Amino acid sequence: MIGASGAISGVLGISAAMGDIRGYYWLAIQVLFAFIGTFAAITIAFMAHVGGFLTALVVTKAMIEHERKKRRWYSDTFST
């Protein structure tokens, strides 16, 4: 179910992790459509969109935090 649309959703998740609030609006719309789609038999895999977005958001946030800790460690270790 993850394909090009999941990848594009991942790009939006990365932008949201970097501070672009519009990505969260897009996520809310996808969750709404996924909910409606369960009753209306819509054939678009909205949960793939949500999954791509959330995966990219979580991974990007983790990478940002790791980089901050690494820079803090280098700064503390090698500062004179």
N, CA, C and O of each residue as an XYZ file, in Angstrom:
320
protein
N       0.808     -1.196      0.000
C       0.000      0.000      0.000
C       0.851      1.258      0.000
O       0.369      2.329     -0.371
N       2.107      1.146      0.410
C       2.967      2.327      0.389
C       3.586      2.406     -0.990
O       4.191      1.444     -1.463
N       3.442      3.514     -1.615
C       4.015      3.734     -2.933
C       4.428      5.179     -3.056
O       4.939      5.778     -2.110
N       4.206      5.723     -4.211
C       4.584      7.108     -4.470
C       3.815      8.066     -3.559
O       4.375      9.060     -3.096
N       2.565      7.782     -3.303
C       1.787      8.682     -2.447
C       2.282      8.642     -1.007
O       2.273      9.664     -0.322
N       2.717      7.466     -0.540
C       3.306      7.376      0.796
C       4.618      8.131      0.877
O       4.935      8.735      1.901
N       5.385      8.093     -0.218
C       6.661      8.817     -0.257
C       6.435     10.324     -0.256
O       7.133     11.058      0.444
N       5.474     10.783     -1.027
C       5.157     12.214     -1.048
C       4.649     12.650      0.319
O       4.974     13.742      0.786
N       3.865     11.812      0.952
C       3.402     12.118      2.307
C       4.576     12.207      3.263
O       4.570     13.015      4.191
N       5.586     11.372      3.036
C       6.795     11.435      3.838
C       7.512     12.767      3.691
O       8.028     13.310      4.669
N       7.546     13.289      2.488
C       8.160     14.612      2.272
C       7.395     15.675      3.053
O       8.002     16.576      3.631
N       6.087     15.577      3.075
C       5.288     16.518      3.859
C       5.537     16.327      5.357
O       5.524     17.296      6.115
N       5.761     15.086      5.782
C       6.097     14.821      7.181
C       7.434     15.438      7.565
O       7.588     15.964      8.667
N       8.398     15.372      6.656
C       9.699     16.001      6.904
C       9.545     17.510      7.030
O      10.135     18.123      7.919
N       8.757     18.108      6.149
C       8.569     19.567      6.234
C       7.859     19.951      7.530
O       8.145     21.000      8.109
N       6.936     19.107      7.985
C       6.262     19.389      9.261
C       7.251     19.285     10.419
O       7.206     20.087     11.351
N       8.137     18.303     10.359
C       9.145     18.157     11.410
C      10.095     19.343     11.438
O      10.640     19.686     12.487
N      10.291     19.963     10.293
C      11.177     21.121     10.206
C      10.467     22.429     10.569
O      11.089     23.491     10.583
N       9.171     22.350     10.861
C       8.472     23.520     11.360
C       7.359     24.075     10.482
O       6.756     25.091     10.825
N       7.077     23.428      9.355
C       6.010     23.906      8.476
C       4.668     23.384      8.982
O       4.375     22.196      8.852
N       3.871     24.249      9.546
C       2.603     23.873     10.180
C       1.567     23.367      9.166
O       0.644     22.642      9.541
N       1.708     23.737      7.902
C       0.727     23.322      6.892
C       0.691     21.810      6.706
O      -0.332     21.257      6.301
N       1.796     21.144      7.000
C       1.814     19.691      6.894
C       0.829     19.030      7.839
O       0.237     18.004      7.505
N       0.650     19.612      9.013
C      -0.292     19.053      9.980
C      -1.736     19.230      9.521
O      -2.585     18.387      9.810
N      -2.021     20.315      8.811
C      -3.361     20.496      8.246
C      -3.637     19.423      7.208
O      -4.730     18.860      7.149
N      -2.632     19.150      6.392
C      -2.768     18.113      5.378
C      -3.012     16.761      6.045
O      -3.848     15.983      5.586
N      -2.289     16.482      7.122
C      -2.473     15.225      7.851
C      -3.897     15.113      8.392
O      -4.513     14.051      8.311
N      -4.411     16.198      8.936
C      -5.782     16.170      9.473
C      -6.795     15.860      8.372
O      -7.754     15.123      8.599
N      -6.586     16.414      7.196
C      -7.488     16.144      6.071
C      -7.392     14.673      5.671
O      -8.412     14.050      5.375
N      -6.190     14.112      5.659
C      -6.019     12.705      5.290
C      -6.690     11.780      6.307
O      -7.310     10.785      5.930
N      -6.568     12.107      7.583
C      -7.221     11.298      8.618
C      -8.740     11.381      8.455
O      -9.435     10.372      8.582
N      -9.252     12.573      8.176
C     -10.688     12.738      7.950
C     -11.154     11.911      6.757
O     -12.166     11.215      6.839
N     -10.410     11.987      5.638
C     -10.776     11.205      4.456
C     -10.669      9.705      4.720
O     -11.476      8.931      4.205
N      -9.685      9.287      5.513
C      -9.561      7.862      5.847
C     -10.776      7.409      6.641
O     -11.285      6.308      6.431
N     -11.240      8.253      7.549
C     -12.422      7.923      8.341
C     -13.664      7.849      7.449
O     -14.451      6.906      7.541
N     -13.826      8.840      6.598
C     -14.975      8.850      5.682
C     -14.892      7.676      4.710
O     -15.905      7.060      4.378
N     -13.670      7.372      4.257
C     -13.483      6.297      3.298
C     -13.874      4.934      3.818
O     -14.197      4.047      3.029
N     -13.852      4.743      5.126
C     -14.271      3.449      5.671
C     -15.769      3.224      5.501
O     -16.223      2.081      5.448
N     -16.523      4.288      5.418
C     -17.968      4.173      5.241
C     -18.397      4.320      3.786
O     -19.409      3.752      3.376
N     -17.630      5.080      3.001
C     -18.031      5.379      1.634
C     -17.347      4.487      0.600
O     -17.577      4.652     -0.598
N     -16.518      3.554      1.037
C     -15.805      2.634      0.139
C     -14.969      3.375     -0.891
O     -14.984      3.033     -2.074
N     -14.241      4.391     -0.443
C     -13.317      5.110     -1.324
C     -12.080      4.245     -1.499
O     -11.554      3.714     -0.521
N     -11.608      4.097     -2.735
C     -10.528      3.156     -3.016
C      -9.127      3.746     -2.861
O      -8.146      3.076     -3.182
N      -9.014      4.952     -2.388
C      -7.700      5.567     -2.169
C      -7.185      5.118     -0.807
O      -7.933      5.092      0.170
N      -5.913      4.767     -0.748
C      -5.317      4.254      0.492
C      -4.862      5.434      1.364
O      -3.672      5.741      1.433
N      -5.809      6.078      2.016
C      -5.490      7.246      2.835
C      -4.600      6.889      4.018
O      -3.798      7.711      4.460
N      -4.733      5.670      4.534
C      -3.882      5.275      5.655
C      -2.427      5.129      5.228
O      -1.531      5.270      6.059
N      -2.171      4.851      3.954
C      -0.799      4.851      3.446
C      -0.237      6.265      3.488
O       0.940      6.458      3.793
N      -1.067      7.247      3.186
C      -0.644      8.645      3.276
C      -0.300      8.998      4.723
O       0.739      9.596      5.003
N      -1.181      8.619      5.621
C      -0.977      8.915      7.041
C       0.270      8.194      7.552
O       1.057      8.778      8.296
N       0.454      6.949      7.166
C       1.615      6.184      7.599
C       2.924      6.774      7.096
O       3.898      6.851      7.844
N       2.955      7.190      5.838
C       4.157      7.818      5.292
C       4.478      9.113      6.000
O       5.639      9.392      6.299
N       3.455      9.905      6.269
C       3.640     11.184      6.956
C       4.184     10.967      8.363
O       5.177     11.582      8.750
N       3.530     10.088      9.129
C       3.930      9.880     10.526
C       5.310      9.241     10.640
O       6.086      9.589     11.530
N       5.615      8.316      9.748
C       6.942      7.695      9.774
C       8.026      8.730      9.524
O       9.019      8.781     10.250
N       7.843      9.549      8.507
C       8.832     10.582      8.203
C       8.932     11.604      9.325
O      10.026     12.073      9.639
N       7.812     11.951      9.928
C       7.810     12.910     11.030
C       8.622     12.382     12.212
O       9.468     13.091     12.757
N       8.365     11.145     12.602
C       9.043     10.554     13.761
C      10.539     10.371     13.477
O      11.375     10.707     14.316
N      10.873      9.845     12.306
C      12.279      9.614     11.973
C      13.036     10.938     11.882
O      14.164     11.035     12.367
N      12.440     11.946     11.275
C      13.108     13.239     11.157
C      13.312     13.883     12.522
O      14.385     14.419     12.799
N      12.296     13.834     13.375
C      12.444     14.382     14.734
C      13.561     13.662     15.485
O      14.342     14.301     16.190
N      13.645     12.334     15.342
C      14.704     11.572     16.003
C      16.077     11.958     15.463
O      17.034     12.081     16.227
N      16.174     12.147     14.156
C      17.458     12.537     13.563
C      17.877     13.934     13.999
O      19.057     14.183     14.244
N      16.919     14.841     14.096
C      17.222     16.199     14.558
C      17.720     16.168     15.991
O      18.702     16.833     16.320
N      17.056     15.404     16.847
C      17.467     15.311     18.248
C      18.843     14.667     18.372
O      19.658     15.105     19.184
N      19.110     13.642     17.587
C      20.419     12.996     17.602
C      21.515     13.988     17.192
O      22.580     14.037     17.807
N      21.246     14.762     16.165
C      22.230     15.755     15.709
C      22.464     16.829     16.774
O      23.598     17.264     16.975
N      21.417     17.249     17.446
C      21.578     18.244     18.518
C      22.431     17.704     19.652
O      23.308     18.402     20.160
N      22.175     16.453     20.053
C      22.966     15.843     21.121
C      24.425     15.695     20.705
O      25.332     15.942     21.500
N      24.645     15.293     19.460
C      26.000     15.132     18.962
C      26.736     16.465     18.956
O      27.888     16.539     19.384
N      26.089     17.504     18.482
C      26.727     18.826     18.460
C      26.991     19.335     19.870
O      28.026     19.949     20.130
N      26.051     19.078     20.784
C      26.241     19.479     22.173
C      27.443     18.749     22.779
O      28.239     19.351     23.499
N      27.573     17.446     22.483
C      28.685     16.660     22.998
C      30.005     17.179     22.445
O      30.967     17.337     23.196
N      30.068     17.453     21.119
C      31.292     17.988     20.533
C      31.632     19.343     21.121
O      32.798     19.642     21.378
N      30.623     20.152     21.331
C      30.857     21.483     21.896
C      31.400     21.380     23.321
O      32.322     22.106     23.690
N      30.832     20.481     24.116
C      31.284     20.314     25.501
C      32.669     19.658     25.563
O      33.480     19.998     26.424
N      32.930     18.738     24.670
C      34.175     17.976     24.698
C      35.366     18.789     24.179
O      36.447     18.757     24.767
N      35.165     19.505     23.095
C      36.293     20.158     22.441
C      36.360     21.665     22.639
O      37.191     22.327     22.016
N      35.518     22.215     23.478
C      35.594     23.654     23.729
C      36.750     23.927     24.695
O      37.050     23.122     25.576
N      37.369     25.047     24.510
C      38.533     25.379     25.329
C      38.263     26.539     26.237
O      39.143     26.947     26.995
